[in-house]
Amino acid sequence: MPEQPHMRQFLLYVFVLIVPCFVVWTTLGGSVATPAIGLVSQCLSNWFPTVVDALYLDGSSALLMTRFGENNGEAVPLAGAEYQLGFRINPMIVTVSVPFYTVLHFATQRDTYLGSYLYGLIILYLLMMFGLLCLCLKELMVNLGGTFFEQPDVFVPNANVIGILYQFNVLIVPTLAPAIIWIWQGRNTPLLRSSLGVIANNKTPDNKSGSPLLRKQSSE
């Protein structure tokens, strides 16, 4: 079939690109999420001004610093504590979508690469921001408990909602979102047309006829 070479080429390019893409992602670590971390920090500090101080990059991870201190394993007012209470966040949980999308995008034969790739990255970074936000909400919920939920005049999502959003952004979005973006952007490429059974400008008519109807003619 004429479409088979496209699939073979795609699989070959995936095999060639997957290792270097994930090596670069691992080497960069949490810095891949730097733009998302800065925006999520502003969002959290404005949303929970009495609880969240800042979210910033610290090596390969991010630190979610609160406005509390720690004393005997409990959160206390920062003025009466020796250390500021913070929680470590692993941004690579959500940034894994970037190398995954990069491999799929550049392994697919298409007319242009850079423009659509940048557009896909913008969508992924918006999803990464939401994913990081959910990771931070989960840490605040687990570690601060009632102190987090009982903030005066502040809307705090239900614990079940936070838990579901956390699981969704950890288990589903990092792998599903790149695949969906790749399919949408490459829907007119020869590879996707053959894989999805879509043939451009050559629609075959539906065969609406069923099996022949046999009737026994009555003899008169």
Backbone as a chain_set.jsonl record, in Angstrom:
{"seq": "MPEQPHMRQFLLYVFVLIVPCFVVWTTLGGSVATPAIGLVSQCLSNWFPTVVDALYLDGSSALLMTRFGENNGEAVPLAGAEYQLGFRINPMIVTVSVPFYTVLHFATQRDTYLGSYLYGLIILYLLMMFGLLCLCLKELMVNLGGTFFEQPDVFVPNANVIGILYQFNVLIVPTLAPAIIWIWQGRNTPLLRSSLGVIANNKTPDNKSGSPLLRKQSSE", "coords": {"N": [[0.85, -1.192, 0.0], [0.478, 2.361, -0.632], [0.694, 4.015, 1.573], [2.239, 2.827, 3.54], [5.108, 3.328, 3.572], [5.169, 5.861, 4.857], [4.449, 5.284, 7.51], [6.564, 3.591, 8.229], [8.685, 5.38, 8.018], [7.964, 7.219, 9.988], [8.101, 5.656, 12.366], [10.823, 5.064, 12.342], [11.96, 7.624, 12.656], [10.916, 8.269, 15.164], [12.264, 6.401, 16.727], [14.858, 7.366, 16.424], [14.727, 9.966, 17.473], [13.676, 9.858, 20.093], [15.42, 9.182, 22.242], [17.501, 11.315, 22.366], [15.773, 13.533, 22.78], [14.519, 13.033, 25.27], [16.785, 12.864, 26.836], [17.774, 15.49, 26.755], [15.588, 16.757, 27.981], [15.72, 15.591, 30.56], [18.208, 16.536, 31.37], [17.828, 19.314, 31.444], [15.937, 19.442, 33.425], [13.899, 20.816, 35.989], [13.942, 23.37, 34.939], [12.667, 23.547, 32.511], [10.074, 24.132, 33.097], [10.097, 26.76, 33.905], [8.802, 29.266, 32.917], [6.092, 28.626, 33.457], [6.181, 28.172, 36.224], [6.724, 30.721, 37.286], [4.35, 32.152, 36.627], [2.395, 30.623, 37.928], [3.205, 31.014, 40.539], [2.578, 33.75, 40.933], [-0.184, 33.552, 40.658], [-0.949, 31.865, 42.837], [-0.014, 33.299, 45.102], [-1.596, 35.546, 44.976], [-4.127, 34.435, 45.106], [-4.179, 33.014, 47.528], [-3.298, 34.87, 49.755], [-2.634, 34.923, 52.492], [-1.517, 32.519, 52.997], [0.248, 31.446, 50.971], [3.526, 32.201, 50.054], [5.515, 32.194, 47.929], [6.343, 30.555, 44.821], [9.052, 28.992, 43.501], [11.859, 28.151, 41.375], [14.139, 25.656, 42.322], [16.958, 24.273, 41.824], [16.477, 21.194, 40.328], [13.877, 21.017, 41.01], [10.852, 22.565, 42.321], [10.094, 24.982, 44.82], [7.525, 25.44, 47.054], [6.778, 27.943, 48.975], [5.416, 28.83, 52.078], [3.523, 31.107, 54.21], [4.023, 30.398, 56.748], [5.693, 29.006, 59.64], [7.641, 26.256, 60.974], [7.185, 24.081, 63.68], [7.919, 21.546, 65.775], [6.848, 19.777, 63.879], [4.466, 20.974, 63.183], [2.489, 23.521, 61.614], [3.104, 26.874, 62.274], [2.684, 30.382, 63.136], [4.787, 32.501, 61.185], [6.378, 34.378, 62.483], [7.002, 33.311, 64.959], [8.661, 31.178, 64.5], [11.578, 29.265, 63.62], [12.301, 28.425, 61.078], [11.13, 28.839, 57.742], [8.206, 27.407, 56.429], [8.015, 25.15, 53.793], [7.243, 23.387, 50.716], [8.333, 20.802, 48.58], [8.06, 20.612, 45.101], [7.706, 18.581, 42.235], [8.287, 19.541, 39.129], [8.74, 18.131, 36.807], [6.898, 16.181, 36.527], [4.785, 17.209, 35.084], [6.053, 18.402, 32.922], [6.9, 16.403, 31.261], [5.379, 16.122, 29.057], [6.448, 17.744, 27.082], [8.934, 16.669, 25.795], [7.717, 14.358, 24.798], [5.756, 15.341, 23.028], [7.463, 16.693, 21.268], [8.923, 14.621, 20.038], [6.843, 13.224, 18.661], [5.943, 15.256, 16.971], [8.141, 16.09, 15.29], [8.811, 13.718, 14.144], [6.932, 13.238, 12.292], [6.146, 13.547, 8.935], [5.737, 16.635, 7.389], [4.655, 19.784, 5.929], [5.463, 22.269, 7.086], [7.272, 22.929, 10.09], [8.194, 24.452, 12.389], [6.395, 26.609, 13.079], [3.878, 25.375, 13.751], [4.82, 23.771, 15.77], [5.62, 25.575, 17.808], [3.142, 26.671, 18.383], [1.857, 24.413, 19.431], [3.444, 24.073, 21.716], [2.723, 26.312, 23.214], [0.093, 25.69, 23.943], [0.628, 23.401, 25.473], [2.117, 24.545, 27.574], [0.217, 26.121, 28.817], [-1.423, 24.088, 29.81], [0.463, 22.915, 31.484], [0.782, 24.906, 33.397], [-1.719, 24.821, 34.66], [-1.558, 22.21, 35.602], [0.651, 22.364, 37.4], [-0.462, 24.135, 39.219], [-2.48, 22.535, 40.315], [-0.905, 20.548, 41.508], [0.316, 22.055, 43.498], [-1.917, 22.862, 45.011], [-2.702, 20.384, 46.012], [-0.503, 19.765, 47.684], [-0.709, 21.825, 49.595], [-3.21, 21.214, 50.656], [-2.793, 18.648, 51.795], [-0.683, 19.052, 53.61], [-1.268, 21.326, 55.165], [-3.919, 21.153, 55.858], [-6.723, 21.916, 57.793], [-5.97, 24.584, 58.183], [-5.501, 25.494, 55.633], [-7.993, 25.12, 54.351], [-9.72, 26.699, 55.834], [-9.478, 29.42, 55.341], [-10.301, 32.798, 55.689], [-12.774, 34.484, 53.767], [-11.883, 33.507, 51.321], [-12.043, 31.547, 48.44], [-11.791, 28.127, 48.467], [-11.192, 25.186, 46.753], [-13.129, 22.129, 46.919], [-11.966, 19.252, 48.763], [-12.151, 16.771, 47.453], [-12.384, 17.568, 44.796], [-9.891, 18.767, 44.381], [-8.27, 16.504, 44.711], [-9.11, 14.886, 42.544], [-8.463, 16.515, 40.329], [-5.708, 16.643, 40.688], [-4.918, 13.928, 40.273], [-5.771, 13.673, 37.626], [-4.13, 15.501, 36.243], [-1.66, 14.431, 36.702], [-1.644, 11.749, 35.854], [-2.98, 11.581, 33.368], [-3.062, 13.945, 31.629], [-0.262, 14.669, 30.951], [0.518, 12.711, 29.069], [-1.643, 12.27, 27.348], [-2.452, 14.805, 26.314], [-0.264, 15.763, 24.58], [-0.493, 13.838, 22.533], [-3.076, 14.292, 21.535], [-2.834, 16.935, 20.567], [-0.89, 16.502, 18.61], [-2.253, 14.745, 16.847], [-4.339, 16.435, 16.014], [-2.929, 18.558, 14.756], [-1.617, 17.164, 12.779], [-3.538, 16.053, 11.168], [-3.975, 16.21, 8.432], [-1.752, 15.154, 7.276], [0.058, 12.674, 5.341], [0.633, 10.407, 6.928], [-1.193, 10.49, 9.138], [-3.598, 10.53, 7.746], [-3.654, 8.01, 6.612], [-3.513, 6.443, 8.907], [-5.795, 7.104, 10.371], [-7.73, 6.489, 8.618], [-8.661, 8.37, 6.832], [-9.13, 9.785, 3.74], [-8.092, 12.294, 1.781], [-10.18, 14.39, -0.124], [-11.354, 12.294, -1.477], [-13.769, 10.751, -1.02], [-15.449, 7.817, -0.395], [-18.554, 6.439, -1.487], [-21.162, 5.582, 0.782], [-22.03, 2.259, 1.428], [-25.055, 1.329, 1.413], [-26.611, -0.807, 0.937], [-27.924, -3.828, 1.991], [-27.729, -7.325, 2.672], [-28.973, -9.334, -0.018], [-32.486, -9.416, -0.46], [-34.444, -12.139, -0.251], [-37.22, -13.543, -1.707], [-39.858, -15.744, -1.688], [-41.601, -16.531, -4.398], [-45.03, -16.711, -4.773], [-46.82, -19.186, -6.358], [-49.402, -18.979, -8.62]], "CA": [[0.0, 0.0, 0.0], [1.336, 3.53, -0.74], [0.829, 4.707, 2.845], [3.115, 2.107, 4.435], [6.387, 4.007, 3.783], [5.023, 6.943, 5.828], [4.485, 4.69, 8.843], [7.924, 3.117, 8.484], [9.512, 6.562, 8.241], [7.586, 7.766, 11.285], [8.657, 4.806, 13.423], [12.278, 5.235, 12.322], [12.281, 8.926, 13.25], [10.63, 8.17, 16.592], [13.367, 5.651, 17.328], [16.051, 8.211, 16.411], [14.544, 11.198, 18.247], [13.164, 9.708, 21.444], [16.487, 9.201, 23.244], [18.051, 12.656, 22.584], [14.764, 14.456, 23.32], [14.34, 12.791, 26.695], [18.049, 13.195, 27.502], [17.774, 16.947, 26.918], [14.575, 17.075, 28.995], [16.243, 15.196, 31.866], [19.32, 17.422, 31.702], [17.282, 20.634, 31.801], [15.222, 19.294, 34.693], [12.759, 21.684, 36.261], [14.011, 24.649, 34.228], [11.705, 23.521, 31.413], [8.803, 24.683, 33.59], [10.34, 28.079, 34.491], [7.721, 30.24, 32.665], [4.867, 28.219, 34.152], [6.382, 28.342, 37.665], [6.566, 32.138, 37.622], [2.945, 32.549, 36.544], [1.654, 29.929, 38.989], [3.565, 31.694, 41.785], [1.749, 34.946, 41.028], [-1.572, 33.132, 40.853], [-1.151, 31.341, 44.192], [0.191, 34.346, 46.109], [-2.762, 36.436, 44.93], [-5.313, 33.66, 45.475], [-4.085, 32.69, 48.959], [-2.258, 35.802, 50.231], [-2.24, 34.656, 53.873], [-0.966, 31.159, 53.083], [1.344, 31.199, 50.021], [4.499, 33.269, 49.878], [6.032, 32.166, 46.561], [6.756, 29.298, 44.203], [10.211, 29.31, 42.68], [12.679, 27.02, 40.955], [15.268, 25.36, 43.193], [17.596, 23.121, 41.207], [15.613, 20.475, 39.399], [12.517, 21.007, 41.54], [10.309, 23.867, 42.697], [9.76, 25.107, 46.233], [6.307, 26.183, 47.374], [7.002, 28.513, 50.297], [4.206, 29.343, 52.72], [3.701, 32.197, 55.172], [4.062, 29.775, 58.064], [6.919, 28.356, 60.056], [7.467, 24.875, 61.431], [7.589, 23.842, 65.062], [7.52, 20.192, 66.177], [6.054, 19.154, 62.838], [3.206, 21.68, 62.985], [2.579, 24.861, 61.039], [2.902, 27.937, 63.248], [2.964, 31.691, 62.538], [6.175, 32.622, 60.79], [7.111, 35.208, 63.436], [7.435, 32.517, 66.101], [9.321, 29.964, 64.034], [12.96, 29.45, 63.194], [12.393, 28.139, 59.658], [9.922, 29.021, 56.944], [7.67, 26.125, 55.973], [7.857, 25.043, 52.346], [7.037, 22.036, 50.191], [9.029, 20.583, 47.323], [7.211, 20.186, 43.992], [8.458, 18.056, 41.097], [7.628, 20.021, 37.905], [8.945, 17.207, 35.697], [5.684, 15.378, 36.392], [3.946, 17.794, 34.035], [6.827, 18.802, 31.746], [7.198, 15.251, 30.406], [4.615, 16.272, 27.818], [7.233, 18.476, 26.073], [9.694, 15.761, 24.922], [6.789, 13.44, 24.136], [5.186, 16.064, 21.889], [8.548, 16.999, 20.342], [9.193, 13.415, 19.261], [5.733, 12.981, 17.749], [5.828, 16.338, 15.984], [9.221, 16.109, 14.309], [8.889, 12.415, 13.472], [5.862, 13.202, 11.299], [6.433, 14.328, 7.739], [4.779, 17.727, 7.186], [5.193, 20.875, 5.108], [6.154, 23.198, 7.976], [7.483, 22.332, 11.407], [8.439, 25.341, 13.518], [5.219, 27.37, 13.489], [2.919, 24.523, 14.443], [5.455, 23.284, 16.996], [5.518, 26.635, 18.81], [1.726, 26.753, 18.761], [1.602, 23.286, 20.319], [4.102, 24.321, 23.004], [1.919, 27.277, 23.969], [-1.01, 24.939, 24.544], [1.178, 22.541, 26.526], [2.511, 25.348, 28.732], [-1.012, 26.471, 29.537], [-1.804, 22.893, 30.563], [1.454, 22.744, 32.547], [0.446, 25.859, 34.453], [-2.846, 24.282, 35.414], [-1.076, 21.027, 36.303], [1.439, 22.805, 38.552], [-1.393, 24.698, 40.184], [-3.136, 21.416, 41.0], [0.095, 19.929, 42.37], [0.492, 22.918, 44.675], [-3.128, 22.757, 45.819], [-2.655, 19.096, 46.708], [0.471, 19.863, 48.777], [-1.284, 22.686, 50.623], [-4.307, 20.48, 51.285], [-2.28, 17.534, 52.598], [0.24, 19.459, 54.661], [-1.824, 22.37, 56.029], [-5.219, 20.7, 56.331], [-7.738, 22.915, 58.111], [-5.425, 25.933, 58.012], [-5.665, 25.838, 54.231], [-9.408, 25.15, 53.971], [-10.476, 27.648, 56.643], [-9.048, 30.794, 55.095], [-11.467, 33.686, 55.632], [-13.061, 35.242, 52.544], [-11.122, 32.942, 50.199], [-12.632, 30.32, 47.91], [-10.888, 26.979, 48.4], [-11.921, 24.059, 46.161], [-13.383, 20.95, 47.744], [-10.837, 18.316, 48.803], [-12.332, 15.757, 46.41], [-12.089, 18.209, 43.514], [-8.434, 18.903, 44.307], [-7.715, 15.173, 44.507], [-9.397, 14.431, 41.176], [-7.664, 17.323, 39.415], [-4.323, 16.219, 40.85], [-4.744, 12.661, 39.576], [-5.968, 13.9, 36.196], [-2.981, 16.201, 35.689], [-0.463, 13.612, 36.875], [-1.734, 10.469, 35.159], [-3.608, 11.609, 32.047], [-2.724, 15.09, 30.779], [1.091, 14.693, 30.378], [0.664, 11.809, 27.923], [-2.771, 12.379, 26.425], [-2.489, 16.111, 25.663], [0.614, 15.818, 23.398], [-1.023, 12.985, 21.468], [-4.235, 14.97, 20.94], [-2.322, 18.059, 19.782], [-0.211, 15.933, 17.445], [-3.273, 14.249, 15.93], [-5.058, 17.574, 15.433], [-2.057, 19.298, 13.847], [-1.187, 16.332, 11.668], [-4.689, 15.323, 10.624], [-3.926, 16.223, 6.976], [-0.515, 14.56, 6.791], [-0.155, 11.318, 4.808], [0.66, 9.411, 8.0], [-2.448, 10.494, 9.896], [-4.697, 10.162, 6.861], [-3.681, 6.556, 6.477], [-3.757, 5.819, 10.208], [-7.167, 7.355, 10.803], [-8.663, 6.052, 7.591], [-9.226, 9.536, 6.165], [-8.514, 10.016, 2.449], [-8.478, 13.652, 1.398], [-10.839, 14.63, -1.416], [-11.673, 11.043, -2.157], [-14.718, 10.067, -0.165], [-16.16, 6.712, -1.036], [-19.958, 6.438, -1.09], [-21.56, 4.564, 1.749], [-22.74, 1.101, 0.888], [-26.228, 1.192, 2.26], [-27.37, -1.996, 0.585], [-27.648, -4.968, 2.838], [-27.749, -8.584, 1.949], [-30.151, -9.369, -0.898], [-33.736, -9.91, 0.129], [-34.96, -13.253, -1.039], [-38.635, -13.792, -1.496], [-40.412, -16.896, -2.403], [-42.787, -16.087, -5.146], [-46.14, -17.671, -4.699], [-47.353, -19.592, -7.676], [-50.859, -18.925, -8.688]], "C": [[0.89, 1.247, 0.0], [1.554, 4.235, 0.585], [1.847, 4.058, 3.768], [4.472, 2.778, 4.624], [6.309, 5.149, 4.79], [5.084, 6.406, 7.251], [5.882, 4.204, 9.186], [8.854, 4.285, 8.774], [9.23, 7.169, 9.611], [8.211, 6.958, 12.423], [10.178, 4.929, 13.486], [12.673, 6.541, 12.991], [11.989, 8.939, 14.747], [11.78, 7.476, 17.316], [14.62, 6.517, 17.429], [15.922, 9.383, 17.378], [14.255, 10.98, 19.721], [14.258, 9.791, 22.507], [17.066, 10.611, 23.43], [17.043, 13.64, 23.173], [14.594, 14.266, 24.825], [15.628, 13.019, 27.481], [18.134, 14.697, 27.755], [16.779, 17.359, 27.994], [15.07, 16.735, 30.4], [17.365, 16.125, 32.305], [18.827, 18.794, 32.143], [16.509, 20.589, 33.11], [14.043, 20.238, 34.819], [12.782, 22.997, 35.526], [13.083, 24.704, 33.024], [10.41, 24.205, 31.821], [8.944, 26.105, 34.12], [9.236, 29.095, 34.179], [6.442, 29.898, 33.413], [4.996, 28.432, 35.654], [6.183, 29.792, 38.074], [5.113, 32.582, 37.61], [2.101, 31.885, 37.631], [1.964, 30.565, 40.347], [2.726, 32.949, 41.991], [0.298, 34.593, 41.309], [-1.821, 32.696, 42.29], [-1.011, 32.43, 45.255], [-0.944, 35.354, 46.118], [-4.044, 35.726, 45.369], [-5.335, 33.374, 46.975], [-3.027, 33.581, 49.609], [-1.805, 35.546, 51.659], [-1.586, 33.292, 54.052], [0.283, 30.986, 52.228], [2.23, 32.431, 49.91], [4.992, 33.318, 48.437], [6.264, 30.728, 46.124], [7.91, 29.636, 43.276], [11.032, 28.056, 42.416], [13.868, 26.882, 41.89], [15.949, 24.087, 42.672], [16.682, 22.481, 40.176], [14.162, 20.421, 39.86], [12.074, 22.429, 41.837], [9.954, 23.851, 44.176], [8.52, 25.981, 46.39], [6.445, 26.674, 48.811], [5.705, 29.127, 50.821], [4.545, 30.519, 53.631], [3.639, 31.666, 56.607], [5.463, 29.262, 58.35], [6.609, 26.949, 60.521], [7.999, 24.725, 62.844], [7.029, 22.5, 65.507], [6.566, 19.546, 65.166], [4.728, 19.821, 62.574], [3.457, 23.063, 62.407], [2.223, 25.897, 62.098], [3.14, 29.269, 62.556], [4.459, 31.892, 62.31], [7.002, 33.416, 61.8], [7.653, 34.394, 64.605], [8.15, 31.247, 65.72], [10.735, 30.286, 63.574], [13.118, 29.277, 61.691], [11.054, 28.406, 58.979], [9.499, 27.678, 56.367], [7.468, 26.157, 54.461], [7.732, 23.591, 51.923], [7.688, 21.936, 48.818], [8.068, 19.997, 46.285], [8.101, 19.683, 42.856], [7.781, 18.484, 39.794], [7.78, 19.067, 36.723], [7.763, 16.261, 35.525], [4.822, 15.892, 35.246], [4.741, 18.16, 32.786], [7.191, 17.629, 30.846], [6.423, 15.311, 29.089], [5.438, 16.941, 26.717], [8.086, 17.538, 25.216], [8.803, 14.774, 24.169], [6.202, 14.098, 22.888], [6.253, 16.346, 20.831], [8.861, 15.804, 19.445], [8.092, 13.177, 18.236], [5.699, 14.009, 16.619], [6.891, 16.219, 14.901], [9.441, 14.758, 13.644], [7.851, 12.288, 12.37], [6.208, 14.092, 10.116], [5.337, 15.361, 7.513], [5.449, 18.837, 6.392], [5.992, 21.865, 5.953], [6.223, 22.596, 9.371], [7.457, 23.356, 12.545], [7.18, 26.039, 14.008], [4.224, 26.541, 14.267], [3.497, 23.974, 15.746], [5.344, 24.316, 18.116], [4.078, 26.787, 19.296], [1.363, 25.62, 19.717], [2.233, 23.482, 21.681], [3.313, 25.308, 23.852], [0.756, 26.57, 24.663], [-0.506, 24.064, 25.691], [1.569, 23.343, 27.764], [1.292, 25.846, 29.503], [-1.497, 25.292, 30.375], [-0.826, 22.628, 31.701], [1.185, 23.693, 33.711], [-0.684, 25.317, 35.31], [-2.419, 23.047, 36.199], [-0.261, 21.385, 37.534], [0.551, 23.392, 39.639], [-2.074, 23.59, 40.984], [-2.17, 20.68, 41.918], [0.289, 20.735, 43.643], [-0.723, 22.864, 45.585], [-3.144, 21.468, 46.62], [-1.684, 19.149, 47.878], [-0.057, 20.724, 49.915], [-2.39, 21.967, 51.377], [-3.781, 19.411, 52.235], [-1.486, 18.023, 53.803], [-0.318, 20.523, 55.606], [-3.213, 22.026, 56.547], [-6.201, 21.831, 56.554], [-7.253, 24.335, 57.952], [-5.606, 26.41, 56.581], [-7.135, 26.016, 53.881], [-10.197, 26.237, 54.704], [-9.996, 29.081, 56.49], [-10.274, 31.7, 54.977], [-11.56, 34.424, 54.301], [-12.241, 34.777, 51.343], [-11.804, 31.661, 49.751], [-11.558, 29.249, 47.802], [-11.663, 25.801, 47.828], [-12.095, 22.916, 47.152], [-12.204, 19.982, 47.655], [-10.944, 17.25, 47.714], [-12.008, 16.323, 45.021], [-10.581, 18.345, 43.335], [-7.794, 17.546, 44.031], [-7.92, 14.667, 43.096], [-8.551, 15.204, 40.166], [-6.184, 16.948, 39.494], [-4.06, 14.924, 40.083], [-4.841, 12.84, 38.061], [-4.73, 14.525, 35.562], [-1.675, 15.438, 35.855], [-0.488, 12.387, 35.968], [-2.176, 10.575, 33.694], [-3.064, 12.716, 31.152], [-1.313, 15.01, 30.184], [1.283, 13.776, 29.177], [-0.453, 11.981, 26.895], [-2.764, 13.695, 25.658], [-1.535, 16.199, 24.469], [0.087, 14.987, 22.235], [-2.194, 13.652, 20.764], [-3.784, 16.137, 20.063], [-1.659, 17.559, 18.505], [-1.22, 15.439, 16.408], [-3.988, 15.41, 15.244], [-4.188, 18.312, 14.418], [-1.668, 18.473, 12.623], [-2.299, 15.591, 10.976], [-4.672, 15.272, 9.098], [-2.619, 15.661, 6.409], [-0.787, 13.159, 6.251], [-0.197, 10.251, 5.898], [-0.664, 9.338, 8.727], [-3.63, 10.147, 9.019], [-4.796, 8.654, 6.721], [-4.016, 5.876, 7.793], [-5.197, 5.961, 10.651], [-8.194, 6.972, 9.749], [-9.317, 7.195, 6.856], [-8.462, 9.775, 4.871], [-9.019, 11.354, 1.924], [-9.07, 13.68, -0.008], [-11.184, 13.354, -2.172], [-12.599, 10.218, -1.28], [-15.435, 8.99, -0.953], [-17.602, 6.719, -0.588], [-20.255, 5.306, -0.13], [-22.321, 3.453, 1.049], [-23.924, 0.802, 1.791], [-27.035, -0.067, 1.95], [-26.969, -3.143, 1.48], [-27.608, -6.227, 2.01], [-29.019, -8.648, 1.109], [-31.345, -9.999, -0.199], [-34.318, -10.973, -0.787], [-36.417, -13.48, -0.694], [-39.065, -15.006, -2.295], [-41.678, -16.439, -3.093], [-43.85, -17.163, -5.081], [-46.639, -17.961, -6.104], [-48.862, -19.575, -7.641], [-51.342, -19.856, -9.79]], "O": [[1.973, 1.204, 0.583], [2.516, 4.992, 0.717], [2.285, 4.706, 4.719], [4.965, 2.803, 5.751], [7.276, 5.394, 5.511], [5.714, 7.02, 8.112], [6.34, 4.384, 10.315], [9.707, 4.205, 9.659], [10.153, 7.585, 10.313], [8.789, 7.533, 13.345], [10.756, 4.9, 14.573], [13.604, 6.576, 13.796], [12.729, 9.55, 15.517], [12.21, 7.912, 18.384], [15.364, 6.419, 18.405], [16.896, 9.757, 18.032], [14.567, 11.851, 20.533], [14.054, 10.401, 23.557], [17.122, 11.079, 24.568], [17.414, 14.492, 23.981], [14.531, 15.245, 25.57], [15.575, 13.334, 28.67], [18.521, 15.126, 28.842], [17.083, 18.212, 28.828], [14.862, 17.513, 31.331], [17.464, 16.464, 33.484], [19.345, 19.369, 33.101], [16.436, 21.589, 33.824], [13.284, 20.435, 33.87], [11.765, 23.69, 35.474], [12.743, 25.792, 32.558], [9.725, 24.793, 30.984], [8.007, 26.62, 34.729], [8.759, 29.747, 35.107], [5.779, 30.787, 33.946], [4.029, 28.831, 36.302], [5.548, 30.071, 39.091], [4.688, 33.317, 38.501], [1.2, 32.509, 38.19], [1.088, 30.645, 41.208], [2.221, 33.19, 43.087], [-0.369, 35.256, 42.103], [-2.805, 33.115, 42.9], [-1.797, 32.479, 46.201], [-1.23, 35.956, 47.153], [-4.94, 36.35, 45.938], [-6.38, 33.477, 47.617], [-1.96, 33.091, 49.978], [-0.687, 35.918, 52.014], [-1.149, 32.954, 55.152], [1.278, 30.438, 52.701], [1.754, 33.547, 49.701], [4.902, 34.36, 47.787], [6.366, 29.815, 46.943], [7.772, 30.462, 42.374], [10.923, 27.052, 43.119], [14.528, 27.869, 42.214], [15.567, 22.974, 43.031], [16.18, 23.145, 39.27], [13.313, 19.845, 39.18], [12.827, 23.38, 41.63], [9.56, 22.818, 44.716], [8.48, 27.117, 45.916], [6.251, 25.908, 49.754], [5.0, 29.841, 50.109], [5.711, 30.875, 53.796], [3.261, 32.374, 57.54], [6.294, 29.104, 57.455], [5.463, 26.502, 60.472], [9.1, 25.171, 63.168], [5.814, 22.329, 65.605], [5.611, 18.864, 65.538], [3.923, 19.291, 61.808], [4.483, 23.692, 62.667], [1.175, 25.811, 62.738], [3.744, 29.295, 61.483], [5.285, 31.503, 63.135], [8.196, 33.159, 61.959], [8.674, 34.763, 65.185], [8.242, 30.324, 66.529], [11.046, 31.415, 63.192], [13.979, 29.915, 61.085], [9.99, 28.22, 59.57], [10.327, 26.91, 55.878], [6.838, 27.066, 53.921], [8.072, 22.68, 52.678], [7.607, 22.856, 48.004], [7.361, 19.025, 46.549], [9.128, 20.289, 42.552], [6.801, 17.862, 39.384], [7.041, 19.173, 35.744], [7.639, 15.607, 34.49], [4.203, 15.109, 34.524], [4.171, 18.226, 31.697], [7.741, 17.839, 29.765], [6.773, 14.63, 28.125], [5.162, 16.732, 25.536], [7.976, 17.598, 23.992], [9.103, 14.401, 23.035], [6.156, 13.488, 21.82], [5.981, 16.249, 19.634], [9.043, 15.958, 18.238], [8.381, 12.953, 17.061], [5.458, 13.669, 15.461], [6.568, 16.246, 13.714], [10.19, 14.667, 12.672], [7.883, 11.331, 11.596], [6.529, 15.268, 10.292], [4.156, 15.019, 7.45], [6.666, 18.829, 6.205], [7.091, 22.258, 5.563], [5.337, 21.844, 9.778], [6.775, 23.151, 13.549], [6.914, 26.067, 15.21], [3.769, 26.957, 15.333], [2.766, 23.74, 16.708], [5.012, 23.968, 19.249], [3.834, 27.006, 20.482], [0.648, 25.833, 20.697], [1.646, 23.11, 22.697], [3.239, 25.161, 25.072], [0.474, 26.827, 25.834], [-1.133, 23.993, 26.748], [1.376, 22.876, 28.886], [1.347, 25.975, 30.726], [-1.931, 25.47, 31.513], [-1.231, 22.167, 32.768], [1.344, 23.32, 34.873], [-0.616, 25.352, 36.539], [-2.86, 22.849, 37.331], [-0.447, 20.792, 38.596], [0.781, 23.176, 40.829], [-2.225, 23.704, 42.2], [-2.565, 20.232, 42.995], [0.412, 20.174, 44.733], [-0.577, 22.825, 46.807], [-3.555, 21.461, 47.781], [-1.991, 18.638, 48.955], [0.13, 20.383, 51.083], [-2.498, 22.092, 52.597], [-4.271, 19.282, 53.357], [-1.606, 17.467, 54.895], [0.126, 20.608, 56.751], [-3.638, 22.557, 57.573], [-6.488, 22.61, 55.645], [-8.042, 25.217, 57.616], [-5.838, 27.595, 56.342], [-7.49, 26.966, 53.184], [-11.252, 26.651, 54.224], [-10.103, 29.872, 57.428], [-11.196, 31.384, 54.226], [-10.563, 34.922, 53.777], [-11.94, 35.569, 50.45], [-12.11, 30.792, 50.567], [-10.543, 29.437, 47.131], [-12.708, 25.445, 48.373], [-11.316, 22.758, 48.092], [-11.532, 19.893, 46.628], [-9.937, 16.869, 47.119], [-11.429, 15.635, 44.181], [-10.055, 18.067, 42.258], [-6.879, 17.445, 43.213], [-7.011, 14.081, 42.508], [-7.985, 14.61, 39.248], [-5.489, 16.937, 38.478], [-3.091, 14.833, 39.329], [-4.081, 12.231, 37.308], [-4.323, 14.128, 34.47], [-0.682, 15.771, 35.208], [0.532, 12.028, 35.38], [-1.787, 9.747, 32.872], [-2.646, 12.447, 30.025], [-1.167, 15.266, 28.989], [2.142, 14.048, 28.339], [-0.216, 11.846, 25.695], [-3.044, 13.702, 24.46], [-1.955, 16.674, 23.413], [0.207, 15.39, 21.078], [-2.302, 13.589, 19.539], [-4.284, 16.313, 18.952], [-1.853, 18.137, 17.436], [-1.053, 15.692, 15.215], [-4.217, 15.375, 14.035], [-4.661, 18.655, 13.334], [-1.419, 19.026, 11.552], [-2.053, 14.61, 10.274], [-5.29, 14.382, 8.514], [-2.406, 15.69, 5.197], [-1.758, 12.521, 6.657], [-0.971, 9.298, 5.806], [-1.209, 8.25, 8.918], [-4.581, 9.526, 9.493], [-5.891, 8.091, 6.713], [-4.713, 4.861, 7.814], [-5.76, 5.041, 11.243], [-9.396, 7.117, 9.968], [-10.407, 7.035, 6.308], [-7.245, 9.953, 4.91], [-10.208, 11.527, 1.659], [-8.539, 13.082, -0.944], [-11.288, 13.368, -3.398], [-12.25, 9.118, -0.852], [-15.958, 9.233, -2.04], [-17.871, 6.98, 0.585], [-19.679, 4.221, -0.217], [-23.156, 3.703, 0.18], [-23.799, 0.11, 2.801], [-28.025, -0.358, 2.622], [-25.781, -3.388, 1.691], [-27.468, -6.183, 0.787], [-30.039, -8.073, 1.49], [-31.223, -10.973, 0.543], [-34.637, -10.716, -1.948], [-36.786, -13.594, 0.474], [-38.652, -15.219, -3.435], [-42.66, -16.03, -2.475], [-43.596, -18.347, -5.302], [-46.843, -17.057, -6.914], [-49.492, -20.103, -6.726], [-52.546, -19.966, -10.022]]}, "num_chains": 1, "name": "protein.A"}
